[in-house]
Amino acid sequence: MRNILLFCLLASITFFTGCGKQAHREAGVLYQVLERNQPAYNSSNGMERDLVASTRTWTENIMTSGAGHGAELTQSAVVARELAHSADLISTQLGELRKIMYDQILKTDDLQAVRSQINIQISKRQQFLQRLRIVLDGTAGEFENLAQSRSYRGDTYPAGIDQIGQLLQTYHSPEDVVRQTMESLKSDYGISGANGGV
């Protein structure tokens, strides 16, 4: 009986030790993935902030001064499409990191949860950027229609401008979730130094 109990105890110790090693190994790999992609993620954050700031300034100027006439309308349509393209570009760049995270093979529940939280944050940002892209594209079309209208007097602006303004009011600057996660992995799994060493 004692031998059976001792065997069960040893088996349990071996099992949990093995699980611990696997968690450390997976945490190290995840850390390396985040470290490699941190520059691109930081770049996306900066581009997103710049996009929102530029879009906000542009819409506020139009709300204050009106949409203008002729060449001004055409230029506003060009600006709207350029901003829409930037939103799509940033979303695509974030999507690449989200795919990389999904492709990681993680068996540890806690690390799966960490990955899910990162991807949830990225998905929310992509949804905002895609909504912004759609409204900007639509607004560009409205400017083009006004440029061809003979009845337009230049004292108003497309309805899309108000929609953009409302959307920007819901915006929150992105958190540095990659850096935060790397710090947590260091603390929780004893990762030291660069390259995910444990």
Residue pairs with C-beta under 8 A, 6 or more apart in sequence:
19 108
22 107
22 108
23 108
23 110
23 111
23 189
24 189
24 190
24 198
25 198
26 106
26 107
26 108
26 111
27 108
27 111
27 185
27 188
27 189
27 191
27 196
27 198
28 189
28 191
28 196
28 197
28 198
29 104
29 196
30 104
30 106
30 111
30 114
30 115
30 185
30 196
31 182
31 185
31 186
31 191
31 196
32 195
32 196
33 100
33 101
33 104
34 178
34 181
34 182
34 185
35 182
35 194
35 195
35 196
37 97
37 100
37 178
38 178
38 179
38 182
40 93
40 96
40 97
41 94
41 97
41 178
42 176
42 178
43 93
44 90
44 93
44 94
44 97
44 174
45 174
45 176
47 86
47 89
47 90
47 93
48 90
48 125
48 129
48 174
49 173
49 174
51 83
51 86
51 87
51 90
51 132
52 168
52 171
54 83
55 83
55 132
55 136
55 164
55 168
56 165
56 168
58 79
58 83
59 161
59 164
59 165
59 168
60 165
62 76
62 157
62 161
63 157
63 161
63 162
63 165
66 154
66 155
66 156
66 157
67 73
67 76
67 143
67 146
67 154
67 156
67 157
67 158
67 161
68 76
68 154
69 152
69 154
70 147
73 143
73 144
73 146
73 147
74 143
74 144
74 147
76 140
76 143
77 140
77 141
77 143
77 144
77 147
78 140
80 136
80 137
80 139
80 140
80 143
80 160
81 136
81 137
81 140
83 132
83 136
84 132
84 133
84 134
84 136
84 137
84 140
87 129
87 130
87 132
87 133
87 136
88 129
88 130
88 133
90 129
91 125
91 126
91 129
91 130
91 133
94 122
94 125
94 126
94 129
95 122
95 126
97 122
98 118
98 119
98 122
98 123
98 126
101 115
101 118
101 119
101 122
102 115
102 119
104 115
106 112
106 115
110 188
114 181
114 184
114 185
117 177
117 181
118 177
118 178
118 181
121 174
121 175
121 177
122 177
125 174
128 167
128 170
128 171
131 167
132 164
132 167
135 160
135 163
135 164
135 167
136 160
136 164
138 160
139 158
139 160
139 161
139 163
139 164
142 158
142 159
142 160
143 158
146 152
146 158
185 191
186 192
189 198
190 198
191 197
191 198
192 198
